[in-house]
Amino acid sequence: MKEQLEQIKRNAFAALEAASTPAALEELRVRLLGKKGELTAVLKQMGKLSAEERPVMGQLANSVRAAIEEELEIRKAAVSAAVLEAKLEAEAVDVTIPGQAIALGHQHPMNMVLQQIKDIFVGMGYTVVDGPEVELASYNFTRLNIEEGHPSRDRSDTFYFDDNDQVLLRTQTSPMQIRFMETHKPPLCMLAPGRVFRKDEADATHSPMFHQIEGLVVAEGITMGDLKGALVKIMKAIYGQEAVMRFRPHHFPFTEPSCEMDMQCHKCHGTGEVDGQVCSTCHGEGWIELLGAGMVHPKVLENCGIDPEKYSGFAFGMGLERMAMGRLRINDLRLIFDNDVRFLNQF
């Protein structure tokens, strides 16, 4: 048995010296010192020894176990250090190498223009408000004096959620006029930017989803002259003092009288042609419609509990995408939604 114990010790030291991974060391520990290990197997033979031999062999066995355990711990420390050193060497970073510049993002061109427009209106005393995109027909149409049967309420133009056409994706930010007048009393001055949805053809100047900016002013003595003066001042601030604009008579159910405001096309400069071809931005008209406006209809004021005999007001709604097109000289509205980095990096 003594020879067996000495042989186990020699073999264990040789095997431990050759082991180079934590897994190999654990395998050796189990093979040598485990319940079914080599040393345990030898100790099970102690019962065959005489009473005089047992203490001697027991002391020798304990000595061998202690020596193996000590060597095992030494090898574990050495192997762990070697593994760590190899990992550090493999994952080493040369801190003297210049770093790579991180590309920073910036505001989307449309949001840039929106922020500029909001700053202009806030500077004129407007309050910026927000509202729901899923709207009730009563706010989107009825209380804005848009009666049943009006073309804008048709399913070919509007995205409805239910069969009775009472819940829809708002087609304009005009419902915020009603919601604001419900909770505020004149004099009031508000701006409501937001997304709106219509079943429009997606061409150079139209999209099924676009952004609109609704403005409303209600007070005593407001006239059409106030409306025109405010819009001209706003557009000059946005497009520059050299911007050319015009007003045209129009009809909207929620304003009376009503008008539309156009800006001279920035691509063809009002000629309707570019290099002998019809301008693709204004479709040959030479003008781009910016917004619709007018004096708030008395019925709309009444629907909000405001006395039309005492108060008057004006309202306007402009398309943010078209404002951005004119502001940044963009020729196709669809570029704004494509998210092509080559396009966005120009701004």
Contacts in CASP RR format, 6 or more apart in sequence:
PFRMAT RR
TARGET T0000
AUTHOR 0000-0000-0000
METHOD contacts of the structure
MODEL  1
MKEQLEQIKRNAFAALEAASTPAALEELRVRLLGKKGELTAVLKQMGKLS
AEERPVMGQLANSVRAAIEEELEIRKAAVSAAVLEAKLEAEAVDVTIPGQ
AIALGHQHPMNMVLQQIKDIFVGMGYTVVDGPEVELASYNFTRLNIEEGH
PSRDRSDTFYFDDNDQVLLRTQTSPMQIRFMETHKPPLCMLAPGRVFRKD
EADATHSPMFHQIEGLVVAEGITMGDLKGALVKIMKAIYGQEAVMRFRPH
HFPFTEPSCEMDMQCHKCHGTGEVDGQVCSTCHGEGWIELLGAGMVHPKV
LENCGIDPEKYSGFAFGMGLERMAMGRLRINDLRLIFDNDVRFLNQF
1 42 0 8 1.000
1 45 0 8 1.000
1 49 0 8 1.000
1 57 0 8 1.000
2 57 0 8 1.000
2 60 0 8 1.000
4 42 0 8 1.000
5 39 0 8 1.000
5 42 0 8 1.000
5 57 0 8 1.000
5 60 0 8 1.000
5 61 0 8 1.000
5 64 0 8 1.000
6 64 0 8 1.000
8 32 0 8 1.000
8 38 0 8 1.000
8 39 0 8 1.000
8 42 0 8 1.000
8 64 0 8 1.000
8 68 0 8 1.000
9 64 0 8 1.000
9 67 0 8 1.000
9 68 0 8 1.000
12 28 0 8 1.000
12 32 0 8 1.000
12 68 0 8 1.000
12 71 0 8 1.000
13 68 0 8 1.000
13 71 0 8 1.000
15 28 0 8 1.000
15 32 0 8 1.000
16 25 0 8 1.000
16 28 0 8 1.000
16 68 0 8 1.000
16 71 0 8 1.000
16 72 0 8 1.000
16 75 0 8 1.000
17 75 0 8 1.000
19 25 0 8 1.000
19 28 0 8 1.000
19 75 0 8 1.000
19 79 0 8 1.000
20 79 0 8 1.000
20 82 0 8 1.000
21 79 0 8 1.000
21 83 0 8 1.000
22 76 0 8 1.000
22 79 0 8 1.000
22 80 0 8 1.000
22 83 0 8 1.000
25 72 0 8 1.000
25 75 0 8 1.000
25 76 0 8 1.000
25 79 0 8 1.000
28 72 0 8 1.000
29 72 0 8 1.000
30 37 0 8 1.000
31 37 0 8 1.000
31 38 0 8 1.000
32 38 0 8 1.000
32 39 0 8 1.000
32 68 0 8 1.000
33 39 0 8 1.000
33 40 0 8 1.000
33 65 0 8 1.000
33 68 0 8 1.000
33 69 0 8 1.000
34 40 0 8 1.000
39 61 0 8 1.000
39 64 0 8 1.000
39 65 0 8 1.000
39 68 0 8 1.000
42 61 0 8 1.000
43 58 0 8 1.000
43 61 0 8 1.000
46 54 0 8 1.000
46 57 0 8 1.000
46 58 0 8 1.000
46 61 0 8 1.000
47 54 0 8 1.000
49 57 0 8 1.000
106 347 0 8 1.000
107 115 0 8 1.000
108 336 0 8 1.000
108 344 0 8 1.000
109 324 0 8 1.000
109 328 0 8 1.000
109 330 0 8 1.000
109 336 0 8 1.000
109 344 0 8 1.000
109 347 0 8 1.000
110 211 0 8 1.000
110 320 0 8 1.000
110 321 0 8 1.000
110 324 0 8 1.000
110 336 0 8 1.000
112 347 0 8 1.000
113 320 0 8 1.000
113 323 0 8 1.000
113 324 0 8 1.000
113 327 0 8 1.000
113 328 0 8 1.000
114 193 0 8 1.000
114 211 0 8 1.000
114 213 0 8 1.000
114 320 0 8 1.000
114 324 0 8 1.000
116 238 0 8 1.000
116 327 0 8 1.000
117 193 0 8 1.000
117 213 0 8 1.000
117 238 0 8 1.000
117 320 0 8 1.000
117 323 0 8 1.000
118 128 0 8 1.000
118 191 0 8 1.000
118 193 0 8 1.000
120 234 0 8 1.000
120 237 0 8 1.000
120 238 0 8 1.000
121 128 0 8 1.000
121 191 0 8 1.000
121 215 0 8 1.000
121 234 0 8 1.000
122 128 0 8 1.000
122 191 0 8 1.000
124 189 0 8 1.000
124 230 0 8 1.000
124 233 0 8 1.000
124 234 0 8 1.000
125 189 0 8 1.000
126 189 0 8 1.000
126 190 0 8 1.000
126 191 0 8 1.000
126 215 0 8 1.000
127 188 0 8 1.000
127 189 0 8 1.000
127 190 0 8 1.000
127 191 0 8 1.000
128 190 0 8 1.000
128 191 0 8 1.000
128 192 0 8 1.000
128 193 0 8 1.000
129 176 0 8 1.000
129 180 0 8 1.000
129 190 0 8 1.000
129 191 0 8 1.000
129 192 0 8 1.000
130 176 0 8 1.000
130 192 0 8 1.000
130 193 0 8 1.000
130 194 0 8 1.000
131 175 0 8 1.000
131 176 0 8 1.000
131 179 0 8 1.000
131 192 0 8 1.000
131 194 0 8 1.000
132 170 0 8 1.000
133 169 0 8 1.000
133 170 0 8 1.000
133 194 0 8 1.000
133 195 0 8 1.000
133 196 0 8 1.000
133 197 0 8 1.000
134 161 0 8 1.000
134 167 0 8 1.000
134 168 0 8 1.000
134 169 0 8 1.000
134 170 0 8 1.000
135 167 0 8 1.000
135 168 0 8 1.000
135 169 0 8 1.000
135 170 0 8 1.000
135 175 0 8 1.000
136 166 0 8 1.000
136 167 0 8 1.000
136 168 0 8 1.000
137 153 0 8 1.000
137 165 0 8 1.000
137 166 0 8 1.000
137 167 0 8 1.000
137 168 0 8 1.000
138 166 0 8 1.000
139 175 0 8 1.000
139 178 0 8 1.000
139 179 0 8 1.000
140 146 0 8 1.000
140 168 0 8 1.000
140 170 0 8 1.000
140 171 0 8 1.000
140 172 0 8 1.000
140 174 0 8 1.000
140 175 0 8 1.000
141 147 0 8 1.000
141 150 0 8 1.000
141 152 0 8 1.000
141 153 0 8 1.000
143 178 0 8 1.000
143 300 0 8 1.000
143 303 0 8 1.000
143 304 0 8 1.000
144 174 0 8 1.000
144 175 0 8 1.000
144 177 0 8 1.000
144 178 0 8 1.000
144 253 0 8 1.000
144 254 0 8 1.000
144 300 0 8 1.000
144 303 0 8 1.000
145 253 0 8 1.000
145 254 0 8 1.000
145 297 0 8 1.000
145 299 0 8 1.000
145 300 0 8 1.000
145 303 0 8 1.000
146 152 0 8 1.000
146 153 0 8 1.000
146 253 0 8 1.000
146 254 0 8 1.000
147 253 0 8 1.000
150 253 0 8 1.000
151 157 0 8 1.000
152 158 0 8 1.000
152 171 0 8 1.000
153 165 0 8 1.000
155 165 0 8 1.000
156 199 0 8 1.000
157 171 0 8 1.000
157 198 0 8 1.000
157 199 0 8 1.000
158 165 0 8 1.000
158 168 0 8 1.000
158 169 0 8 1.000
158 171 0 8 1.000
158 198 0 8 1.000
158 199 0 8 1.000
159 168 0 8 1.000
159 169 0 8 1.000
159 197 0 8 1.000
159 198 0 8 1.000
159 199 0 8 1.000
160 167 0 8 1.000
160 168 0 8 1.000
161 167 0 8 1.000
161 168 0 8 1.000
161 169 0 8 1.000
169 196 0 8 1.000
169 197 0 8 1.000
170 196 0 8 1.000
170 197 0 8 1.000
171 196 0 8 1.000
171 197 0 8 1.000
171 198 0 8 1.000
172 196 0 8 1.000
172 212 0 8 1.000
172 214 0 8 1.000
172 317 0 8 1.000
173 192 0 8 1.000
173 193 0 8 1.000
173 194 0 8 1.000
173 196 0 8 1.000
173 212 0 8 1.000
173 213 0 8 1.000
173 214 0 8 1.000
173 317 0 8 1.000
174 214 0 8 1.000
174 254 0 8 1.000
174 315 0 8 1.000
174 317 0 8 1.000
176 190 0 8 1.000
176 192 0 8 1.000
176 214 0 8 1.000
176 216 0 8 1.000
177 190 0 8 1.000
177 192 0 8 1.000
177 214 0 8 1.000
177 215 0 8 1.000
177 216 0 8 1.000
177 254 0 8 1.000
177 296 0 8 1.000
177 300 0 8 1.000
177 315 0 8 1.000
178 300 0 8 1.000
178 303 0 8 1.000
178 304 0 8 1.000
180 188 0 8 1.000
180 190 0 8 1.000
180 192 0 8 1.000
180 216 0 8 1.000
181 188 0 8 1.000
181 216 0 8 1.000
181 218 0 8 1.000
181 301 0 8 1.000
181 304 0 8 1.000
181 305 0 8 1.000
181 306 0 8 1.000
182 304 0 8 1.000
184 190 0 8 1.000
185 306 0 8 1.000
186 218 0 8 1.000
186 219 0 8 1.000
186 220 0 8 1.000
186 306 0 8 1.000
186 311 0 8 1.000
187 218 0 8 1.000
187 219 0 8 1.000
187 220 0 8 1.000
188 216 0 8 1.000
188 217 0 8 1.000
188 218 0 8 1.000
188 219 0 8 1.000
189 216 0 8 1.000
189 217 0 8 1.000
189 218 0 8 1.000
189 219 0 8 1.000
190 215 0 8 1.000
190 216 0 8 1.000
191 213 0 8 1.000
191 214 0 8 1.000
191 215 0 8 1.000
191 216 0 8 1.000
192 213 0 8 1.000
192 214 0 8 1.000
192 215 0 8 1.000
192 216 0 8 1.000
193 211 0 8 1.000
193 212 0 8 1.000
193 213 0 8 1.000
193 214 0 8 1.000
193 320 0 8 1.000
194 211 0 8 1.000
194 212 0 8 1.000
194 213 0 8 1.000
194 320 0 8 1.000
195 209 0 8 1.000
195 210 0 8 1.000
195 211 0 8 1.000
195 212 0 8 1.000
196 209 0 8 1.000
196 210 0 8 1.000
196 211 0 8 1.000
196 212 0 8 1.000
197 208 0 8 1.000
197 209 0 8 1.000
198 208 0 8 1.000
198 210 0 8 1.000
199 208 0 8 1.000
200 206 0 8 1.000
200 207 0 8 1.000
200 208 0 8 1.000
200 210 0 8 1.000
202 208 0 8 1.000
202 334 0 8 1.000
203 333 0 8 1.000
203 334 0 8 1.000
204 280 0 8 1.000
204 281 0 8 1.000
204 331 0 8 1.000
204 332 0 8 1.000
204 333 0 8 1.000
204 334 0 8 1.000
205 281 0 8 1.000
205 283 0 8 1.000
205 288 0 8 1.000
205 322 0 8 1.000
205 325 0 8 1.000
205 333 0 8 1.000
206 333 0 8 1.000
207 321 0 8 1.000
207 333 0 8 1.000
207 334 0 8 1.000
207 337 0 8 1.000
210 319 0 8 1.000
210 320 0 8 1.000
210 321 0 8 1.000
210 333 0 8 1.000
211 319 0 8 1.000
211 320 0 8 1.000
211 321 0 8 1.000
212 317 0 8 1.000
212 318 0 8 1.000
212 319 0 8 1.000
212 320 0 8 1.000
213 317 0 8 1.000
213 318 0 8 1.000
213 319 0 8 1.000
213 320 0 8 1.000
213 323 0 8 1.000
214 315 0 8 1.000
214 316 0 8 1.000
214 317 0 8 1.000
215 315 0 8 1.000
215 316 0 8 1.000
215 317 0 8 1.000
216 296 0 8 1.000
216 313 0 8 1.000
216 314 0 8 1.000
216 315 0 8 1.000
217 226 0 8 1.000
217 230 0 8 1.000
217 313 0 8 1.000
217 314 0 8 1.000
217 315 0 8 1.000
218 296 0 8 1.000
218 301 0 8 1.000
218 306 0 8 1.000
218 311 0 8 1.000
218 312 0 8 1.000
218 313 0 8 1.000
219 311 0 8 1.000
219 312 0 8 1.000
219 313 0 8 1.000
220 310 0 8 1.000
220 311 0 8 1.000
220 312 0 8 1.000
221 311 0 8 1.000
221 312 0 8 1.000
222 295 0 8 1.000
222 311 0 8 1.000
222 312 0 8 1.000
222 313 0 8 1.000
222 314 0 8 1.000
223 295 0 8 1.000
223 312 0 8 1.000
224 257 0 8 1.000
224 294 0 8 1.000
224 295 0 8 1.000
224 314 0 8 1.000
226 314 0 8 1.000
227 259 0 8 1.000
227 293 0 8 1.000
227 294 0 8 1.000
227 295 0 8 1.000
227 314 0 8 1.000
227 316 0 8 1.000
228 247 0 8 1.000
230 314 0 8 1.000
231 261 0 8 1.000
231 291 0 8 1.000
231 293 0 8 1.000
231 316 0 8 1.000
232 245 0 8 1.000
235 243 0 8 1.000
235 245 0 8 1.000
235 261 0 8 1.000
235 263 0 8 1.000
235 290 0 8 1.000
236 243 0 8 1.000
238 323 0 8 1.000
238 327 0 8 1.000
239 263 0 8 1.000
239 326 0 8 1.000
239 327 0 8 1.000
243 263 0 8 1.000
243 264 0 8 1.000
244 263 0 8 1.000
244 264 0 8 1.000
245 261 0 8 1.000
245 262 0 8 1.000
245 263 0 8 1.000
245 264 0 8 1.000
245 290 0 8 1.000
246 261 0 8 1.000
246 262 0 8 1.000
246 287 0 8 1.000
247 259 0 8 1.000
247 260 0 8 1.000
247 261 0 8 1.000
247 262 0 8 1.000
248 259 0 8 1.000
248 260 0 8 1.000
248 261 0 8 1.000
248 262 0 8 1.000
249 257 0 8 1.000
249 258 0 8 1.000
249 259 0 8 1.000
250 258 0 8 1.000
250 259 0 8 1.000
250 260 0 8 1.000
250 292 0 8 1.000
251 258 0 8 1.000
252 258 0 8 1.000
252 292 0 8 1.000
252 294 0 8 1.000
253 297 0 8 1.000
254 296 0 8 1.000
254 297 0 8 1.000
254 300 0 8 1.000
254 315 0 8 1.000
255 293 0 8 1.000
255 294 0 8 1.000
255 295 0 8 1.000
255 296 0 8 1.000
255 297 0 8 1.000
255 314 0 8 1.000
255 315 0 8 1.000
256 294 0 8 1.000
256 295 0 8 1.000
256 297 0 8 1.000
256 298 0 8 1.000
257 294 0 8 1.000
257 295 0 8 1.000
258 292 0 8 1.000
258 293 0 8 1.000
258 294 0 8 1.000
258 295 0 8 1.000
259 292 0 8 1.000
259 293 0 8 1.000
259 294 0 8 1.000
260 289 0 8 1.000
260 291 0 8 1.000
260 292 0 8 1.000
260 293 0 8 1.000
261 289 0 8 1.000
261 290 0 8 1.000
261 291 0 8 1.000
261 292 0 8 1.000
261 293 0 8 1.000
261 316 0 8 1.000
262 287 0 8 1.000
262 288 0 8 1.000
262 289 0 8 1.000
262 290 0 8 1.000
263 287 0 8 1.000
263 288 0 8 1.000
263 290 0 8 1.000
263 326 0 8 1.000
264 270 0 8 1.000
264 286 0 8 1.000
264 287 0 8 1.000
264 288 0 8 1.000
265 272 0 8 1.000
265 279 0 8 1.000
265 281 0 8 1.000
265 282 0 8 1.000
265 284 0 8 1.000
265 285 0 8 1.000
265 286 0 8 1.000
265 287 0 8 1.000
265 288 0 8 1.000
266 281 0 8 1.000
266 288 0 8 1.000
266 325 0 8 1.000
266 326 0 8 1.000
266 329 0 8 1.000
267 274 0 8 1.000
267 279 0 8 1.000
267 280 0 8 1.000
267 281 0 8 1.000
267 282 0 8 1.000
267 329 0 8 1.000
267 331 0 8 1.000
268 274 0 8 1.000
268 279 0 8 1.000
268 281 0 8 1.000
268 282 0 8 1.000
268 284 0 8 1.000
268 286 0 8 1.000
270 282 0 8 1.000
270 286 0 8 1.000
270 287 0 8 1.000
271 279 0 8 1.000
271 286 0 8 1.000
272 278 0 8 1.000
272 279 0 8 1.000
272 282 0 8 1.000
272 284 0 8 1.000
272 285 0 8 1.000
272 286 0 8 1.000
273 279 0 8 1.000
273 284 0 8 1.000
274 280 0 8 1.000
278 284 0 8 1.000
279 286 0 8 1.000
280 331 0 8 1.000
280 332 0 8 1.000
281 288 0 8 1.000
281 325 0 8 1.000
281 331 0 8 1.000
281 332 0 8 1.000
282 288 0 8 1.000
288 322 0 8 1.000
288 325 0 8 1.000
288 326 0 8 1.000
289 322 0 8 1.000
290 318 0 8 1.000
290 319 0 8 1.000
290 322 0 8 1.000
290 323 0 8 1.000
291 316 0 8 1.000
291 317 0 8 1.000
291 318 0 8 1.000
291 319 0 8 1.000
292 316 0 8 1.000
292 317 0 8 1.000
292 318 0 8 1.000
293 314 0 8 1.000
293 315 0 8 1.000
293 316 0 8 1.000
293 317 0 8 1.000
294 314 0 8 1.000
294 315 0 8 1.000
294 316 0 8 1.000
295 312 0 8 1.000
295 313 0 8 1.000
295 314 0 8 1.000
296 312 0 8 1.000
296 313 0 8 1.000
296 314 0 8 1.000
296 315 0 8 1.000
298 308 0 8 1.000
301 307 0 8 1.000
301 308 0 8 1.000
301 311 0 8 1.000
301 313 0 8 1.000
302 308 0 8 1.000
321 333 0 8 1.000
321 336 0 8 1.000
322 333 0 8 1.000
324 330 0 8 1.000
324 336 0 8 1.000
325 331 0 8 1.000
325 333 0 8 1.000
325 336 0 8 1.000
328 347 0 8 1.000
330 336 0 8 1.000
335 343 0 8 1.000
END
